[in-house]
Structures are given as structure tokens and as C-alpha cells.
């Protein structure tokens, strides 16, 4: 999901592109800078999504193990193992 900041940068990038198209390379440095900022935001958003997905996967894998350990710790030492 795009943040308001990212939406504003994209809109401004579109405006800079129109300035370059209309007036030439005088506005090209502005366009390049805005384009870099948008790419950096996309890169960070992608990394954040990957990190969250990995954290969720690890949490999901860890939950069943916790349940098994907690059941085993509640069983008396003299009780036979459950099937």
C-alpha cells in the first residue's frame, strides 16, 4: 500500500516529467532526483514486505513447537508418552 508521501512523490515525478518534456533538460536533474526517491521508497517497501512475510513464516512455524513443548512439560514424569 502506498503512503501519502509516496503518492505525493509520484505525482511530483509526473509533473517533473512534463516539465522535462515541455522545456527540455533544464528540469532533468529534478526529474532524476525524484525518480531516485520513488525507487528508494519502492525498494524499502519491498524489503519491509519481505521482512514481515519472513517473520510471519517463522512465527507460524514456531507456534506448533510451542504447543508440543507445553503439553510435554505438563505431563507427569511417571506418565507414559502420549501417542
C-alpha positions in Angstrom: 0.0 0.0 0.0 1.3 3.4 -0.9 1.8 6.0 1.7 0.6 9.6 1.2 4.3 10.6 0.9 4.9 8.1 -1.8 1.7 9.2 -3.7 2.9 12.8 -3.5 6.3 11.9 -4.8 4.8 10.0 -7.7 2.6 12.9 -8.6 5.5 15.3 -8.4 7.6 13.0 -10.5 4.8 13.1 -13.2 4.9 16.9 -13.1 8.7 16.9 -13.4 8.4 14.6 -16.4 6.0 17.0 -18.0 8.4 19.9 -17.4 11.3 17.9 -19.0 9.1 17.1 -22.0 8.0 20.7 -22.4 11.1 22.7 -21.5 14.0 20.2 -22.1 16.8 19.0 -19.9 16.9 22.1 -17.7 14.5 20.2 -15.4 16.2 16.8 -15.8 18.1 16.9 -12.5 14.8 17.4 -10.7 13.2 14.5 -12.5 16.2 12.3 -11.8 16.2 13.1 -8.1 12.5 12.5 -7.7 12.8 9.2 -9.7 15.6 8.1 -7.3 13.4 8.9 -4.3 10.5 6.9 -5.7 12.7 3.9 -6.5 14.2 4.1 -2.9 10.7 4.1 -1.5 9.7 1.1 -3.6 12.9 -0.7 -2.5 12.2 -0.1 1.2 8.6 -1.1 0.8 9.6 -4.3 -0.9 12.2 -5.1 1.8 9.6 -4.4 4.5 7.1 -6.7 2.9 9.7 -9.5 2.7 10.8 -9.0 6.3 7.2 -9.2 7.5 6.5 -12.3 5.4 9.6 -14.0 6.8 8.7 -13.0 10.4 5.2 -14.4 9.9 6.5 -17.6 8.4 8.9 -18.1 11.4 6.1 -17.3 13.9 3.8 -19.8 12.2 6.5 -22.5 12.2 7.3 -21.8 15.9 3.7 -22.0 17.2 3.2 -25.8 16.8 6.5 -26.4 18.5 5.5 -24.3 21.5 2.3 -26.3 21.8 4.1 -29.6 21.8 6.6 -28.4 24.4 4.0 -27.0 26.6 2.0 -30.3 26.5 5.1 -32.3 27.3 6.0 -30.2 30.2 2.6 -30.6 31.8 2.8 -34.5 31.6 4.0 -36.1 34.9 7.4 -37.8 34.6 5.8 -41.2 35.5 3.1 -41.0 32.8 3.7 -42.9 29.6 4.2 -40.9 26.4 1.1 -39.9 24.6 0.5 -41.4 21.1 
